[in-house]
Amino acid sequence: MNIVILGSGNVAAVLGRKLRNAGHEILQVYGRNASAASELAYELDTESANYTSLISGAGDVYLVAVSDTAIAPLAADLRLKGKIVVHTAAAVPMEVLRGVTDNYGVFYPLQSMRKQQEKIPELTIYTEASNDKTKKVLDQLAGSITANPVHTANLDKRSKLHVAAVFVNNFTNYLFDLAESFCNREGVAFKELLPLLQNTVERLKDESPSRMQTGPAARGDQDTIRRHQEILKDYPEQLSVYNFLTEALMKHC
């Protein structure tokens, strides 16, 4: 398919690479930041534009991969009658694109993406569309860039998945950051924790998290908890999080 990518950030870059590697033609990259759009276009061997009036009309699918708050203002400047136009956001209704074309929808990749990543991550893609024709095209497009099943998800489901994703990805990464900072100051190698993390993730494939919890809070081991708190006395942020999560776990377990 001939694809026009509207956006030049993380999602635009990763999806652009995936689509190009799958044999699709990236006709153009549009972005308000001319430098970023030009850089991504160069990588994808295509042209760039930084004015909506210069967006190509020759695309089959227009992928709006910009921030949630930027979708509506961009859509207000687009007129792509008859074209398939989709955004990639979890928590934005597809109807924000209704004025652009009759063939609109959502192409939501559930994954943490950074354009600096050397290895392109595997994606799980959720689609929604204004009509069956558009849905079929989006599902085919999604299936061409992922080996995972392609799912249908309306705004309600996508929003709930996004909330859950914040817990399993953003919040856990914050904890990794706190742990790494502590390790660095204490002369401990954070990477020595990776086998533990990898084992936890592997077990999640077959077990419920509710059956996997271990540690001093789950055991009610007050002596160990006090020793940990003493070690963390010079780390107010880590200690605050430790105390909050320990209390929450003791109530939960």
Secondary structure in CASP SS format (residue, H / E / C, confidence):
PFRMAT SS
TARGET T0000
AUTHOR 0000-0000-0000
METHOD secondary structure of the structure
MODEL  1
M C 1.00
N E 1.00
I E 1.00
V E 1.00
I E 1.00
L E 1.00
G C 1.00
S C 1.00
G C 1.00
N H 1.00
V H 1.00
A H 1.00
A H 1.00
V H 1.00
L H 1.00
G H 1.00
R H 1.00
K H 1.00
L H 1.00
R H 1.00
N H 1.00
A C 1.00
G C 1.00
H C 1.00
E E 1.00
I E 1.00
L E 1.00
Q E 1.00
V E 1.00
Y E 1.00
G C 1.00
R C 1.00
N C 1.00
A H 1.00
S H 1.00
A H 1.00
A H 1.00
S H 1.00
E H 1.00
L H 1.00
A H 1.00
Y H 1.00
E H 1.00
L C 1.00
D C 1.00
T C 1.00
E E 1.00
S E 1.00
A E 1.00
N C 1.00
Y C 1.00
T H 1.00
S H 1.00
L H 1.00
I C 1.00
S C 1.00
G C 1.00
A C 1.00
G C 1.00
D C 1.00
V E 1.00
Y E 1.00
L E 1.00
V E 1.00
A C 1.00
V C 1.00
S C 1.00
D H 1.00
T H 1.00
A H 1.00
I H 1.00
A H 1.00
P H 1.00
L H 1.00
A H 1.00
A H 1.00
D C 1.00
L C 1.00
R C 1.00
L C 1.00
K C 1.00
G C 1.00
K C 1.00
I E 1.00
V E 1.00
V E 1.00
H E 1.00
T C 1.00
A C 1.00
A C 1.00
A C 1.00
V C 1.00
P C 1.00
M H 1.00
E H 1.00
V H 1.00
L H 1.00
R C 1.00
G C 1.00
V C 1.00
T C 1.00
D C 1.00
N E 1.00
Y E 1.00
G E 1.00
V E 1.00
F E 1.00
Y E 1.00
P E 1.00
L C 1.00
Q C 1.00
S C 1.00
M C 1.00
R C 1.00
K C 1.00
Q C 1.00
Q C 1.00
E C 1.00
K C 1.00
I C 1.00
P C 1.00
E C 1.00
L C 1.00
T C 1.00
I E 1.00
Y E 1.00
T E 1.00
E E 1.00
A E 1.00
S C 1.00
N C 1.00
D H 1.00
K H 1.00
T H 1.00
K H 1.00
K H 1.00
V H 1.00
L H 1.00
D H 1.00
Q H 1.00
L H 1.00
A H 1.00
G H 1.00
S C 1.00
I C 1.00
T C 1.00
A C 1.00
N C 1.00
P C 1.00
V C 1.00
H E 1.00
T E 1.00
A C 1.00
N C 1.00
L H 1.00
D H 1.00
K H 1.00
R H 1.00
S H 1.00
K H 1.00
L H 1.00
H H 1.00
V H 1.00
A H 1.00
A H 1.00
V H 1.00
F H 1.00
V H 1.00
N H 1.00
N H 1.00
F H 1.00
T H 1.00
N H 1.00
Y H 1.00
L H 1.00
F H 1.00
D H 1.00
L H 1.00
A H 1.00
E H 1.00
S H 1.00
F H 1.00
C H 1.00
N H 1.00
R H 1.00
E H 1.00
G C 1.00
V C 1.00
A C 1.00
F H 1.00
K H 1.00
E H 1.00
L H 1.00
L H 1.00
P H 1.00
L H 1.00
L H 1.00
Q H 1.00
N H 1.00
T H 1.00
V H 1.00
E H 1.00
R H 1.00
L H 1.00
K C 1.00
D C 1.00
E C 1.00
S C 1.00
P H 1.00
S H 1.00
R H 1.00
M C 1.00
Q C 1.00
T C 1.00
G C 1.00
P H 1.00
A H 1.00
A H 1.00
R H 1.00
G C 1.00
D C 1.00
Q H 1.00
D H 1.00
T H 1.00
I H 1.00
R H 1.00
R H 1.00
H H 1.00
Q H 1.00
E H 1.00
I H 1.00
L C 1.00
K C 1.00
D C 1.00
Y C 1.00
P H 1.00
E H 1.00
Q H 1.00
L H 1.00
S H 1.00
V H 1.00
Y H 1.00
N H 1.00
F H 1.00
L H 1.00
T H 1.00
E H 1.00
A H 1.00
L H 1.00
M H 1.00
K H 1.00
H H 1.00
C C 1.00
END
